Amino acid sequence: MAKKLRTRQRVQSHLVSIGQREIETRGLGTGFWTDLYHRSMTVHWPVFFGSAALIFIVLNAVFACVYWLGDKPIANVSPDLPLPFSLFYFSIETLATVGYGDMHPQTNYGHLVATVEIFTGMSFLAVMTGLIFARFSRPRARFVFARHPVVTTYQGERTLMIRVANARHNTISQATARLWLFRLENTKEREQFRRYYELKLERREHPMFSLSWTLLHVIDKASAFHDMTPEDFAEAEGALILNLDGVDDNSAQPLYARRIYSRQDIRWQHRYRDITGLSERGRLLLDYTKFHDVVPDGT
């Protein structure tokens, strides 16, 4: 009994990646068939097309075997090819509703199987068309997040900074940023809880986000970051989560993006390298090659 229970738990284990950290969950069914649409929408493109091709081949192989069970259900089968290959190619023509006309059903059995296959092919084509359209039409933000948040002194106050940019350089209206701190805390009963706190940003909204934007959180007494050192942050397994959203003016579609920073990503007593300057023609220049660069305070 114990061995069966361990086997069942291994089957139900699931790996979740949050930022750079991998967490294993156990006891919740992943529901492959019940959540097939979500998997089809989130899987990588090579896996998506590879799976679709595999399903297409398997369906045609199954229908070729069903044709093979009948007594000469297909007319004009090529004598130069083995019968299974000829039936497989006929199945591809039928499933794709191409119908070259060289081979065609000649018995009631052949017509019946072809009818079922045509209906299956039309349904498969409709599902694939819908999935491909949904994947292509899904809005994708091209926000660039600095690799390292910095804790520095700004306007005489200790400040947490994160720099973001819009790689498309189009206008994002109603751009809104929200920054959260996740950390472990111990209760009086010596139980551990992972709690989250929203870190108040000096300017959490941008009316026309098209170039770059530096988010500022002043670490005052009301901040969950107050009096926190790198050692404290590491001991609490702290993490920062930045959510950014807005409306693309070109497509009028909402855009969302998220970046998770682990404790190794934060640079304490550092600041961002200035990316602004003047071009040779006297124009304002933004040098994004320095976008991720940080330097120690005082340099």
C-alpha positions as protocol buffer text, in pm:
chain_id: "A"
residue {
  index: 1
  type: MET
  ca { x: 0 y: 0 z: 0 }
}
residue {
  index: 2
  type: ALA
  ca { x: 280 y: 241 z: 92 }
}
residue {
  index: 3
  type: LYS
  ca { x: 459 y: 165 z: -235 }
}
residue {
  index: 4
  type: LYS
  ca { x: 144 y: 242 z: -437 }
}
residue {
  index: 5
  type: LEU
  ca { x: 100 y: 570 z: -251 }
}
residue {
  index: 6
  type: ARG
  ca { x: 458 y: 677 z: -325 }
}
residue {
  index: 7
  type: THR
  ca { x: 409 y: 588 z: -692 }
}
residue {
  index: 8
  type: ARG
  ca { x: 88 y: 793 z: -710 }
}
residue {
  index: 9
  type: GLN
  ca { x: 262 y: 1092 z: -550 }
}
residue {
  index: 10
  type: ARG
  ca { x: 548 y: 1073 z: -798 }
}
residue {
  index: 11
  type: VAL
  ca { x: 302 y: 1078 z: -1086 }
}
residue {
  index: 12
  type: GLN
  ca { x: 127 y: 1386 z: -944 }
}
residue {
  index: 13
  type: SER
  ca { x: 448 y: 1583 z: -888 }
}
residue {
  index: 14
  type: HIS
  ca { x: 471 y: 1902 z: -1093 }
}
residue {
  index: 15
  type: LEU
  ca { x: 765 y: 2139 z: -1143 }
}
residue {
  index: 16
  type: VAL
  ca { x: 693 y: 2513 z: -1135 }
}
residue {
  index: 17
  type: SER
  ca { x: 954 y: 2777 z: -1225 }
}
residue {
  index: 18
  type: ILE
  ca { x: 920 y: 3112 z: -1049 }
}
residue {
  index: 19
  type: GLY
  ca { x: 1198 y: 3337 z: -1167 }
}
residue {
  index: 20
  type: GLN
  ca { x: 1524 y: 3147 z: -1119 }
}
residue {
  index: 21
  type: ARG
  ca { x: 1378 y: 2917 z: -857 }
}
residue {
  index: 22
  type: GLU
  ca { x: 1221 y: 2578 z: -924 }
}
residue {
  index: 23
  type: ILE
  ca { x: 945 y: 2454 z: -693 }
}
residue {
  index: 24
  type: GLU
  ca { x: 800 y: 2105 z: -694 }
}
residue {
  index: 25
  type: THR
  ca { x: 431 y: 2066 z: -618 }
}
residue {
  index: 26
  type: ARG
  ca { x: 262 y: 1740 z: -527 }
}
residue {
  index: 27
  type: GLY
  ca { x: -96 y: 1628 z: -481 }
}
residue {
  index: 28
  type: LEU
  ca { x: -271 y: 1836 z: -750 }
}
residue {
  index: 29
  type: GLY
  ca { x: -371 y: 1673 z: -1076 }
}
residue {
  index: 30
  type: THR
  ca { x: -229 y: 1854 z: -1378 }
}
residue {
  index: 31
  type: GLY
  ca { x: -536 y: 1768 z: -1588 }
}
residue {
  index: 32
  type: PHE
  ca { x: -371 y: 1723 z: -1928 }
}
residue {
  index: 33
  type: TRP
  ca { x: -693 y: 1675 z: -2123 }
}
residue {
  index: 34
  type: THR
  ca { x: -903 y: 1915 z: -1917 }
}
residue {
  index: 35
  type: ASP
  ca { x: -647 y: 2194 z: -1966 }
}
residue {
  index: 36
  type: LEU
  ca { x: -541 y: 2109 z: -2320 }
}
residue {
  index: 37
  type: TYR
  ca { x: -625 y: 2456 z: -2456 }
}
residue {
  index: 38
  type: HIS
  ca { x: -398 y: 2625 z: -2201 }
}
residue {
  index: 39
  type: ARG
  ca { x: -114 y: 2389 z: -2287 }
}
residue {
  index: 40
  type: SER
  ca { x: -164 y: 2449 z: -2658 }
}
residue {
  index: 41
  type: MET
  ca { x: -152 y: 2826 z: -2603 }
}
residue {
  index: 42
  type: THR
  ca { x: 155 y: 2831 z: -2378 }
}
residue {
  index: 43
  type: VAL
  ca { x: 378 y: 2562 z: -2530 }
}
residue {
  index: 44
  type: HIS
  ca { x: 672 y: 2676 z: -2743 }
}
residue {
  index: 45
  type: TRP
  ca { x: 620 y: 2707 z: -3119 }
}
residue {
  index: 46
  type: PRO
  ca { x: 847 y: 2412 z: -3218 }
}
residue {
  index: 47
  type: VAL
  ca { x: 667 y: 2185 z: -2973 }
}
residue {
  index: 48
  type: PHE
  ca { x: 329 y: 2314 z: -3093 }
}
residue {
  index: 49
  type: PHE
  ca { x: 395 y: 2242 z: -3461 }
}
residue {
  index: 50
  type: GLY
  ca { x: 576 y: 1918 z: -3380 }
}
residue {
  index: 51
  type: SER
  ca { x: 276 y: 1795 z: -3180 }
}
residue {
  index: 52
  type: ALA
  ca { x: 36 y: 1900 z: -3456 }
}
residue {
  index: 53
  type: ALA
  ca { x: 244 y: 1714 z: -3715 }
}
residue {
  index: 54
  type: LEU
  ca { x: 254 y: 1404 z: -3496 }
}
residue {
  index: 55
  type: ILE
  ca { x: -124 y: 1411 z: -3445 }
}
residue {
  index: 56
  type: PHE
  ca { x: -171 y: 1452 z: -3822 }
}
residue {
  index: 57
  type: ILE
  ca { x: 49 y: 1152 z: -3898 }
}
residue {
  index: 58
  type: VAL
  ca { x: -115 y: 935 z: -3632 }
}
residue {
  index: 59
  type: LEU
  ca { x: -467 y: 1021 z: -3754 }
}
residue {
  index: 60
  type: ASN
  ca { x: -379 y: 933 z: -4112 }
}
residue {
  index: 61
  type: ALA
  ca { x: -211 y: 610 z: -4003 }
}
residue {
  index: 62
  type: VAL
  ca { x: -522 y: 511 z: -3805 }
}
residue {
  index: 63
  type: PHE
  ca { x: -757 y: 580 z: -4096 }
}
residue {
  index: 64
  type: ALA
  ca { x: -522 y: 396 z: -4336 }
}
residue {
  index: 65
  type: CYS
  ca { x: -549 y: 90 z: -4110 }
}
residue {
  index: 66
  type: VAL
  ca { x: -929 y: 123 z: -4104 }
}
residue {
  index: 67
  type: TYR
  ca { x: -937 y: 137 z: -4488 }
}
residue {
  index: 68
  type: TRP
  ca { x: -712 y: -169 z: -4494 }
}
residue {
  index: 69
  type: LEU
  ca { x: -973 y: -368 z: -4302 }
}
residue {
  index: 70
  type: GLY
  ca { x: -1223 y: -335 z: -4589 }
}
residue {
  index: 71
  type: ASP
  ca { x: -1243 y: -535 z: -4913 }
}
residue {
  index: 72
  type: LYS
  ca { x: -1086 y: -306 z: -5176 }
}
residue {
  index: 73
  type: PRO
  ca { x: -1266 y: 6 z: -5055 }
}
residue {
  index: 74
  type: ILE
  ca { x: -1049 y: 242 z: -5265 }
}
residue {
  index: 75
  type: ALA
  ca { x: -1037 y: 245 z: -5644 }
}
residue {
  index: 76
  type: ASN
  ca { x: -727 y: 311 z: -5859 }
}
residue {
  index: 77
  type: VAL
  ca { x: -478 y: 212 z: -5593 }
}
residue {
  index: 78
  type: SER
  ca { x: -128 y: 243 z: -5738 }
}
residue {
  index: 79
  type: PRO
  ca { x: 37 y: -98 z: -5801 }
}
residue {
  index: 80
  type: ASP
  ca { x: 383 y: 61 z: -5773 }
}
residue {
  index: 81
  type: LEU
  ca { x: 343 y: 130 z: -5400 }
}
residue {
  index: 82
  type: PRO
  ca { x: 269 y: -108 z: -5113 }
}
residue {
  index: 83
  type: LEU
  ca { x: -99 y: -103 z: -5024 }
}
residue {
  index: 84
  type: PRO
  ca { x: -46 y: 51 z: -4673 }
}
residue {
  index: 85
  type: PHE
  ca { x: 142 y: 348 z: -4825 }
}
residue {
  index: 86
  type: SER
  ca { x: -124 y: 404 z: -5090 }
}
residue {
  index: 87
  type: LEU
  ca { x: -400 y: 400 z: -4828 }
}
residue {
  index: 88
  type: PHE
  ca { x: -194 y: 634 z: -4607 }
}
residue {
  index: 89
  type: TYR
  ca { x: -155 y: 886 z: -4893 }
}
residue {
  index: 90
  type: PHE
  ca { x: -526 y: 859 z: -4975 }
}
residue {
  index: 91
  type: SER
  ca { x: -602 y: 925 z: -4611 }
}
residue {
  index: 92
  type: ILE
  ca { x: -390 y: 1243 z: -4624 }
}
residue {
  index: 93
  type: GLU
  ca { x: -583 y: 1364 z: -4931 }
}
residue {
  index: 94
  type: THR
  ca { x: -915 y: 1292 z: -4760 }
}
residue {
  index: 95
  type: LEU
  ca { x: -825 y: 1434 z: -4420 }
}
residue {
  index: 96
  type: ALA
  ca { x: -695 y: 1753 z: -4579 }
}
residue {
  index: 97
  type: THR
  ca { x: -1002 y: 1762 z: -4813 }
}
residue {
  index: 98
  type: VAL
  ca { x: -765 y: 1795 z: -5112 }
}
residue {
  index: 99
  type: GLY
  ca { x: -916 y: 1519 z: -5326 }
}
residue {
  index: 100
  type: TYR
  ca { x: -683 y: 1486 z: -5627 }
}
residue {
  index: 101
  type: GLY
  ca { x: -925 y: 1243 z: -5788 }
}
residue {
  index: 102
  type: ASP
  ca { x: -681 y: 962 z: -5872 }
}
residue {
  index: 103
  type: MET
  ca { x: -809 y: 743 z: -5588 }
}
residue {
  index: 104
  type: HIS
  ca { x: -1165 y: 748 z: -5459 }
}
residue {
  index: 105
  type: PRO
  ca { x: -1391 y: 529 z: -5246 }
}
residue {
  index: 106
  type: GLN
  ca { x: -1573 y: 261 z: -5446 }
}
residue {
  index: 107
  type: THR
  ca { x: -1763 y: 70 z: -5176 }
}
residue {
  index: 108
  type: ASN
  ca { x: -2012 y: 166 z: -4909 }
}
residue {
  index: 109
  type: TYR
  ca { x: -1749 y: 83 z: -4648 }
}
residue {
  index: 110
  type: GLY
  ca { x: -1498 y: 315 z: -4819 }
}
residue {
  index: 111
  type: HIS
  ca { x: -1751 y: 599 z: -4843 }
}
residue {
  index: 112
  type: LEU
  ca { x: -1846 y: 558 z: -4477 }
}
residue {
  index: 113
  type: VAL
  ca { x: -1485 y: 572 z: -4357 }
}
residue {
  index: 114
  type: ALA
  ca { x: -1413 y: 867 z: -4590 }
}
residue {
  index: 115
  type: THR
  ca { x: -1714 y: 1053 z: -4449 }
}
residue {
  index: 116
  type: VAL
  ca { x: -1591 y: 1008 z: -4095 }
}
residue {
  index: 117
  type: GLU
  ca { x: -1240 y: 1111 z: -4198 }
}
residue {
  index: 118
  type: ILE
  ca { x: -1359 y: 1425 z: -4380 }
}
residue {
  index: 119
  type: PHE
  ca { x: -1554 y: 1533 z: -4072 }
}
residue {
  index: 120
  type: THR
  ca { x: -1247 y: 1465 z: -3856 }
}
residue {
  index: 121
  type: GLY
  ca { x: -1026 y: 1660 z: -4096 }
}
residue {
  index: 122
  type: MET
  ca { x: -1260 y: 1960 z: -4100 }
}
residue {
  index: 123
  type: SER
  ca { x: -1273 y: 1961 z: -3720 }
}
residue {
  index: 124
  type: PHE
  ca { x: -894 y: 1928 z: -3692 }
}
residue {
  index: 125
  type: LEU
  ca { x: -844 y: 2210 z: -3942 }
}
residue {
  index: 126
  type: ALA
  ca { x: -1088 y: 2435 z: -3752 }
}
residue {
  index: 127
  type: VAL
  ca { x: -913 y: 2369 z: -3420 }
}
residue {
  index: 128
  type: MET
  ca { x: -567 y: 2429 z: -3566 }
}
residue {
  index: 129
  type: THR
  ca { x: -682 y: 2750 z: -3738 }
}
residue {
  index: 130
  type: GLY
  ca { x: -830 y: 2880 z: -3413 }
}
residue {
  index: 131
  type: LEU
  ca { x: -520 y: 2793 z: -3209 }
}
residue {
  index: 132
  type: ILE
  ca { x: -277 y: 2944 z: -3460 }
}
residue {
  index: 133
  type: PHE
  ca { x: -487 y: 3261 z: -3487 }
}
residue {
  index: 134
  type: ALA
  ca { x: -510 y: 3289 z: -3108 }
}
residue {
  index: 135
  type: ARG
  ca { x: -134 y: 3243 z: -3069 }
}
residue {
  index: 136
  type: PHE
  ca { x: -51 y: 3499 z: -3339 }
}
residue {
  index: 137
  type: SER
  ca { x: -311 y: 3756 z: -3229 }
}
residue {
  index: 138
  type: ARG
  ca { x: -219 y: 3738 z: -2861 }
}
residue {
  index: 139
  type: PRO
  ca { x: -67 y: 4076 z: -2771 }
}
residue {
  index: 140
  type: ARG
  ca { x: 293 y: 4060 z: -2659 }
}
residue {
  index: 141
  type: ALA
  ca { x: 472 y: 4339 z: -2483 }
}
residue {
  index: 142
  type: ARG
  ca { x: 834 y: 4416 z: -2564 }
}
residue {
  index: 143
  type: PHE
  ca { x: 927 y: 4571 z: -2234 }
}
residue {
  index: 144
  type: VAL
  ca { x: 1292 y: 4556 z: -2137 }
}
residue {
  index: 145
  type: PHE
  ca { x: 1365 y: 4519 z: -1765 }
}
residue {
  index: 146
  type: ALA
  ca { x: 1703 y: 4603 z: -1623 }
}
residue {
  index: 147
  type: ARG
  ca { x: 1883 y: 4289 z: -1509 }
}
residue {
  index: 148
  type: HIS
  ca { x: 1958 y: 4430 z: -1166 }
}
residue {
  index: 149
  type: PRO
  ca { x: 1753 y: 4649 z: -932 }
}
residue {
  index: 150
  type: VAL
  ca { x: 1975 y: 4890 z: -740 }
}
residue {
  index: 151
  type: VAL
  ca { x: 1959 y: 5031 z: -388 }
}
residue {
  index: 152
  type: THR
  ca { x: 2120 y: 5373 z: -380 }
}
residue {
  index: 153
  type: THR
  ca { x: 2084 y: 5724 z: -237 }
}
residue {
  index: 154
  type: TYR
  ca { x: 1855 y: 5951 z: -436 }
}
residue {
  index: 155
  type: GLN
  ca { x: 1754 y: 6301 z: -328 }
}
residue {
  index: 156
  type: GLY
  ca { x: 1918 y: 6231 z: 7 }
}
residue {
  index: 157
  type: GLU
  ca { x: 1702 y: 5921 z: 73 }
}
residue {
  index: 158
  type: ARG
  ca { x: 1772 y: 5551 z: 44 }
}
residue {
  index: 159
  type: THR
  ca { x: 1590 y: 5440 z: -270 }
}
residue {
  index: 160
  type: LEU
  ca { x: 1523 y: 5119 z: -460 }
}
residue {
  index: 161
  type: MET
  ca { x: 1537 y: 5170 z: -837 }
}
residue {
  index: 162
  type: ILE
  ca { x: 1437 y: 4955 z: -1133 }
}
residue {
  index: 163
  type: ARG
  ca { x: 1482 y: 5072 z: -1490 }
}
residue {
  index: 164
  type: VAL
  ca { x: 1247 y: 4960 z: -1769 }
}
residue {
  index: 165
  type: ALA
  ca { x: 1219 y: 5047 z: -2138 }
}
residue {
  index: 166
  type: ASN
  ca { x: 981 y: 5000 z: -2430 }
}
residue {
  index: 167
  type: ALA
  ca { x: 1174 y: 4825 z: -2708 }
}
residue {
  index: 168
  type: ARG
  ca { x: 911 y: 4907 z: -2973 }
}
residue {
  index: 169
  type: HIS
  ca { x: 932 y: 5283 z: -2904 }
}
residue {
  index: 170
  type: ASN
  ca { x: 560 y: 5315 z: -2967 }
}
residue {
  index: 171
  type: THR
  ca { x: 333 y: 5490 z: -2719 }
}
residue {
  index: 172
  type: ILE
  ca { x: 189 y: 5286 z: -2431 }
}
residue {
  index: 173
  type: SER
  ca { x: -97 y: 5476 z: -2273 }
}
residue {
  index: 174
  type: GLN
  ca { x: -210 y: 5432 z: -1913 }
}
residue {
  index: 175
  type: ALA
  ca { x: 113 y: 5251 z: -1829 }
}
residue {
  index: 176
  type: THR
  ca { x: 101 y: 5131 z: -1469 }
}
residue {
  index: 177
  type: ALA
  ca { x: 368 y: 4963 z: -1260 }
}
residue {
  index: 178
  type: ARG
  ca { x: 329 y: 4776 z: -932 }
}
residue {
  index: 179
  type: LEU
  ca { x: 618 y: 4643 z: -729 }
}
residue {
  index: 180
  type: TRP
  ca { x: 587 y: 4369 z: -469 }
}
residue {
  index: 181
  type: LEU
  ca { x: 821 y: 4228 z: -208 }
}
residue {
  index: 182
  type: PHE
  ca { x: 798 y: 3857 z: -123 }
}
residue {
  index: 183
  type: ARG
  ca { x: 975 y: 3724 z: 185 }
}
residue {
  index: 184
  type: LEU
  ca { x: 958 y: 3454 z: 450 }
}
residue {
  index: 185
  type: GLU
  ca { x: 841 y: 3550 z: 797 }
}
residue {
  index: 186
  type: ASN
  ca { x: 816 y: 3358 z: 1124 }
}
residue {
  index: 187
  type: THR
  ca { x: 507 y: 3382 z: 1341 }
}
residue {
  index: 188
  type: LYS
  ca { x: 504 y: 3370 z: 1718 }
}
residue {
  index: 189
  type: GLU
  ca { x: 413 y: 3003 z: 1688 }
}
residue {
  index: 190
  type: ARG
  ca { x: 738 y: 2950 z: 1494 }
}
residue {
  index: 191
  type: GLU
  ca { x: 560 y: 2881 z: 1171 }
}
residue {
  index: 192
  type: GLN
  ca { x: 692 y: 3012 z: 842 }
}
residue {
  index: 193
  type: PHE
  ca { x: 475 y: 3204 z: 598 }
}
residue {
  index: 194
  type: ARG
  ca { x: 565 y: 3363 z: 267 }
}
residue {
  index: 195
  type: ARG
  ca { x: 416 y: 3710 z: 280 }
}
residue {
  index: 196
  type: TYR
  ca { x: 404 y: 3981 z: 19 }
}
residue {
  index: 197
  type: TYR
  ca { x: 405 y: 4358 z: 53 }
}
residue {
  index: 198
  type: GLU
  ca { x: 341 y: 4619 z: -210 }
}
residue {
  index: 199
  type: LEU
  ca { x: 624 y: 4869 z: -232 }
}
residue {
  index: 200
  type: LYS
  ca { x: 491 y: 5218 z: -297 }
}
residue {
  index: 201
  type: LEU
  ca { x: 638 y: 5372 z: -610 }
}
residue {
  index: 202
  type: GLU
  ca { x: 702 y: 5743 z: -635 }
}
residue {
  index: 203
  type: ARG
  ca { x: 539 y: 5747 z: -978 }
}
residue {
  index: 204
  type: ARG
  ca { x: 349 y: 5429 z: -1055 }
}
residue {
  index: 205
  type: GLU
  ca { x: 181 y: 5563 z: -1370 }
}
residue {
  index: 206
  type: HIS
  ca { x: 327 y: 5694 z: -1693 }
}
residue {
  index: 207
  type: PRO
  ca { x: 104 y: 5894 z: -1930 }
}
residue {
  index: 208
  type: MET
  ca { x: 309 y: 5813 z: -2245 }
}
residue {
  index: 209
  type: PHE
  ca { x: 555 y: 5527 z: -2196 }
}
residue {
  index: 210
  type: SER
  ca { x: 757 y: 5506 z: -2516 }
}
residue {
  index: 211
  type: LEU
  ca { x: 1127 y: 5519 z: -2424 }
}
residue {
  index: 212
  type: SER
  ca { x: 1263 y: 5445 z: -2076 }
}
residue {
  index: 213
  type: TRP
  ca { x: 1123 y: 5470 z: -1725 }
}
residue {
  index: 214
  type: THR
  ca { x: 1303 y: 5448 z: -1391 }
}
residue {
  index: 215
  type: LEU
  ca { x: 1081 y: 5327 z: -1108 }
}
residue {
  index: 216
  type: LEU
  ca { x: 1163 y: 5466 z: -763 }
}
residue {
  index: 217
  type: HIS
  ca { x: 1069 y: 5329 z: -422 }
}
residue {
  index: 218
  type: VAL
  ca { x: 1178 y: 5543 z: -129 }
}
residue {
  index: 219
  type: ILE
  ca { x: 1287 y: 5316 z: 158 }
}
residue {
  index: 220
  type: ASP
  ca { x: 1136 y: 5508 z: 449 }
}
residue {
  index: 221
  type: LYS
  ca { x: 1000 y: 5386 z: 781 }
}
residue {
  index: 222
  type: ALA
  ca { x: 674 y: 5276 z: 618 }
}
residue {
  index: 223
  type: SER
  ca { x: 855 y: 5060 z: 365 }
}
residue {
  index: 224
  type: ALA
  ca { x: 887 y: 4684 z: 404 }
}
residue {
  index: 225
  type: PHE
  ca { x: 1245 y: 4737 z: 289 }
}
residue {
  index: 226
  type: HIS
  ca { x: 1326 y: 4962 z: 587 }
}
residue {
  index: 227
  type: ASP
  ca { x: 1648 y: 4869 z: 772 }
}
residue {
  index: 228
  type: MET
  ca { x: 1689 y: 4564 z: 549 }
}
residue {
  index: 229
  type: THR
  ca { x: 2043 y: 4457 z: 468 }
}
residue {
  index: 230
  type: PRO
  ca { x: 2158 y: 4217 z: 196 }
}
residue {
  index: 231
  type: GLU
  ca { x: 2204 y: 3950 z: 463 }
}
residue {
  index: 232
  type: ASP
  ca { x: 1849 y: 4002 z: 594 }
}
residue {
  index: 233
  type: PHE
  ca { x: 1709 y: 3988 z: 243 }
}
residue {
  index: 234
  type: ALA
  ca { x: 1894 y: 3664 z: 168 }
}
residue {
  index: 235
  type: GLU
  ca { x: 1789 y: 3504 z: 499 }
}
residue {
  index: 236
  type: ALA
  ca { x: 1424 y: 3587 z: 430 }
}
residue {
  index: 237
  type: GLU
  ca { x: 1456 y: 3442 z: 76 }
}
residue {
  index: 238
  type: GLY
  ca { x: 1332 y: 3775 z: -52 }
}
residue {
  index: 239
  type: ALA
  ca { x: 1221 y: 3841 z: -407 }
}
residue {
  index: 240
  type: LEU
  ca { x: 1089 y: 4137 z: -600 }
}
residue {
  index: 241
  type: ILE
  ca { x: 806 y: 4107 z: -851 }
}
residue {
  index: 242
  type: LEU
  ca { x: 741 y: 4391 z: -1093 }
}
residue {
  index: 243
  type: ASN
  ca { x: 416 y: 4399 z: -1291 }
}
residue {
  index: 244
  type: LEU
  ca { x: 384 y: 4638 z: -1582 }
}
residue {
  index: 245
  type: ASP
  ca { x: 77 y: 4694 z: -1798 }
}
residue {
  index: 246
  type: GLY
  ca { x: -67 y: 4947 z: -2039 }
}
residue {
  index: 247
  type: VAL
  ca { x: -258 y: 4994 z: -2363 }
}
residue {
  index: 248
  type: ASP
  ca { x: -82 y: 4984 z: -2699 }
}
residue {
  index: 249
  type: ASP
  ca { x: -191 y: 5291 z: -2896 }
}
residue {
  index: 250
  type: ASN
  ca { x: -133 y: 5118 z: -3231 }
}
residue {
  index: 251
  type: SER
  ca { x: -349 y: 4811 z: -3168 }
}
residue {
  index: 252
  type: ALA
  ca { x: -562 y: 4939 z: -2876 }
}
residue {
  index: 253
  type: GLN
  ca { x: -484 y: 4610 z: -2699 }
}
residue {
  index: 254
  type: PRO
  ca { x: -380 y: 4574 z: -2335 }
}
residue {
  index: 255
  type: LEU
  ca { x: -22 y: 4463 z: -2274 }
}
residue {
  index: 256
  type: TYR
  ca { x: 115 y: 4288 z: -1966 }
}
residue {
  index: 257
  type: ALA
  ca { x: 464 y: 4197 z: -1858 }
}
residue {
  index: 258
  type: ARG
  ca { x: 623 y: 4070 z: -1538 }
}
residue {
  index: 259
  type: ARG
  ca { x: 976 y: 4037 z: -1408 }
}
residue {
  index: 260
  type: ILE
  ca { x: 1088 y: 3850 z: -1098 }
}
residue {
  index: 261
  type: TYR
  ca { x: 1412 y: 3946 z: -926 }
}
residue {
  index: 262
  type: SER
  ca { x: 1579 y: 3710 z: -683 }
}
residue {
  index: 263
  type: ARG
  ca { x: 1806 y: 3818 z: -399 }
}
residue {
  index: 264
  type: GLN
  ca { x: 2114 y: 3760 z: -618 }
}
residue {
  index: 265
  type: ASP
  ca { x: 1991 y: 4017 z: -870 }
}
residue {
  index: 266
  type: ILE
  ca { x: 1983 y: 4320 z: -640 }
}
residue {
  index: 267
  type: ARG
  ca { x: 2287 y: 4546 z: -637 }
}
residue {
  index: 268
  type: TRP
  ca { x: 2326 y: 4729 z: -306 }
}
residue {
  index: 269
  type: GLN
  ca { x: 2501 y: 5067 z: -296 }
}
residue {
  index: 270
  type: HIS
  ca { x: 2500 y: 5081 z: -675 }
}
residue {
  index: 271
  type: ARG
  ca { x: 2339 y: 5308 z: -928 }
}
residue {
  index: 272
  type: TYR
  ca { x: 2254 y: 5285 z: -1296 }
}
residue {
  index: 273
  type: ARG
  ca { x: 2492 y: 5417 z: -1557 }
}
residue {
  index: 274
  type: ASP
  ca { x: 2348 y: 5719 z: -1734 }
}
residue {
  index: 275
  type: ILE
  ca { x: 2223 y: 5632 z: -2082 }
}
residue {
  index: 276
  type: THR
  ca { x: 2141 y: 5986 z: -2194 }
}
residue {
  index: 277
  type: GLY
  ca { x: 2366 y: 6206 z: -2402 }
}
residue {
  index: 278
  type: LEU
  ca { x: 2390 y: 6410 z: -2720 }
}
residue {
  index: 279
  type: SER
  ca { x: 2439 y: 6273 z: -3068 }
}
residue {
  index: 280
  type: GLU
  ca { x: 2677 y: 6421 z: -3324 }
}
residue {
  index: 281
  type: ARG
  ca { x: 2389 y: 6629 z: -3459 }
}
residue {
  index: 282
  type: GLY
  ca { x: 2302 y: 6765 z: -3117 }
}
residue {
  index: 283
  type: ARG
  ca { x: 1998 y: 6543 z: -3064 }
}
residue {
  index: 284
  type: LEU
  ca { x: 1907 y: 6371 z: -2740 }
}
residue {
  index: 285
  type: LEU
  ca { x: 2066 y: 6026 z: -2747 }
}
residue {
  index: 286
  type: LEU
  ca { x: 1957 y: 5721 z: -2547 }
}
residue {
  index: 287
  type: ASP
  ca { x: 2232 y: 5459 z: -2546 }
}
residue {
  index: 288
  type: TYR
  ca { x: 2059 y: 5131 z: -2467 }
}
residue {
  index: 289
  type: THR
  ca { x: 2389 y: 4945 z: -2480 }
}
residue {
  index: 290
  type: LYS
  ca { x: 2440 y: 5082 z: -2126 }
}
residue {
  index: 291
  type: PHE
  ca { x: 2086 y: 5005 z: -2014 }
}
residue {
  index: 292
  type: HIS
  ca { x: 2182 y: 4716 z: -1784 }
}
residue {
  index: 293
  type: ASP
  ca { x: 2507 y: 4867 z: -1656 }
}
residue {
  index: 294
  type: VAL
  ca { x: 2542 y: 4951 z: -1286 }
}
residue {
  index: 295
  type: VAL
  ca { x: 2830 y: 5121 z: -1108 }
}
residue {
  index: 296
  type: PRO
  ca { x: 2913 y: 5149 z: -736 }
}
residue {
  index: 297
  type: ASP
  ca { x: 2799 y: 5461 z: -554 }
}
residue {
  index: 298
  type: GLY
  ca { x: 3057 y: 5734 z: -548 }
}
residue {
  index: 299
  type: THR
  ca { x: 3215 y: 5648 z: -885 }
}
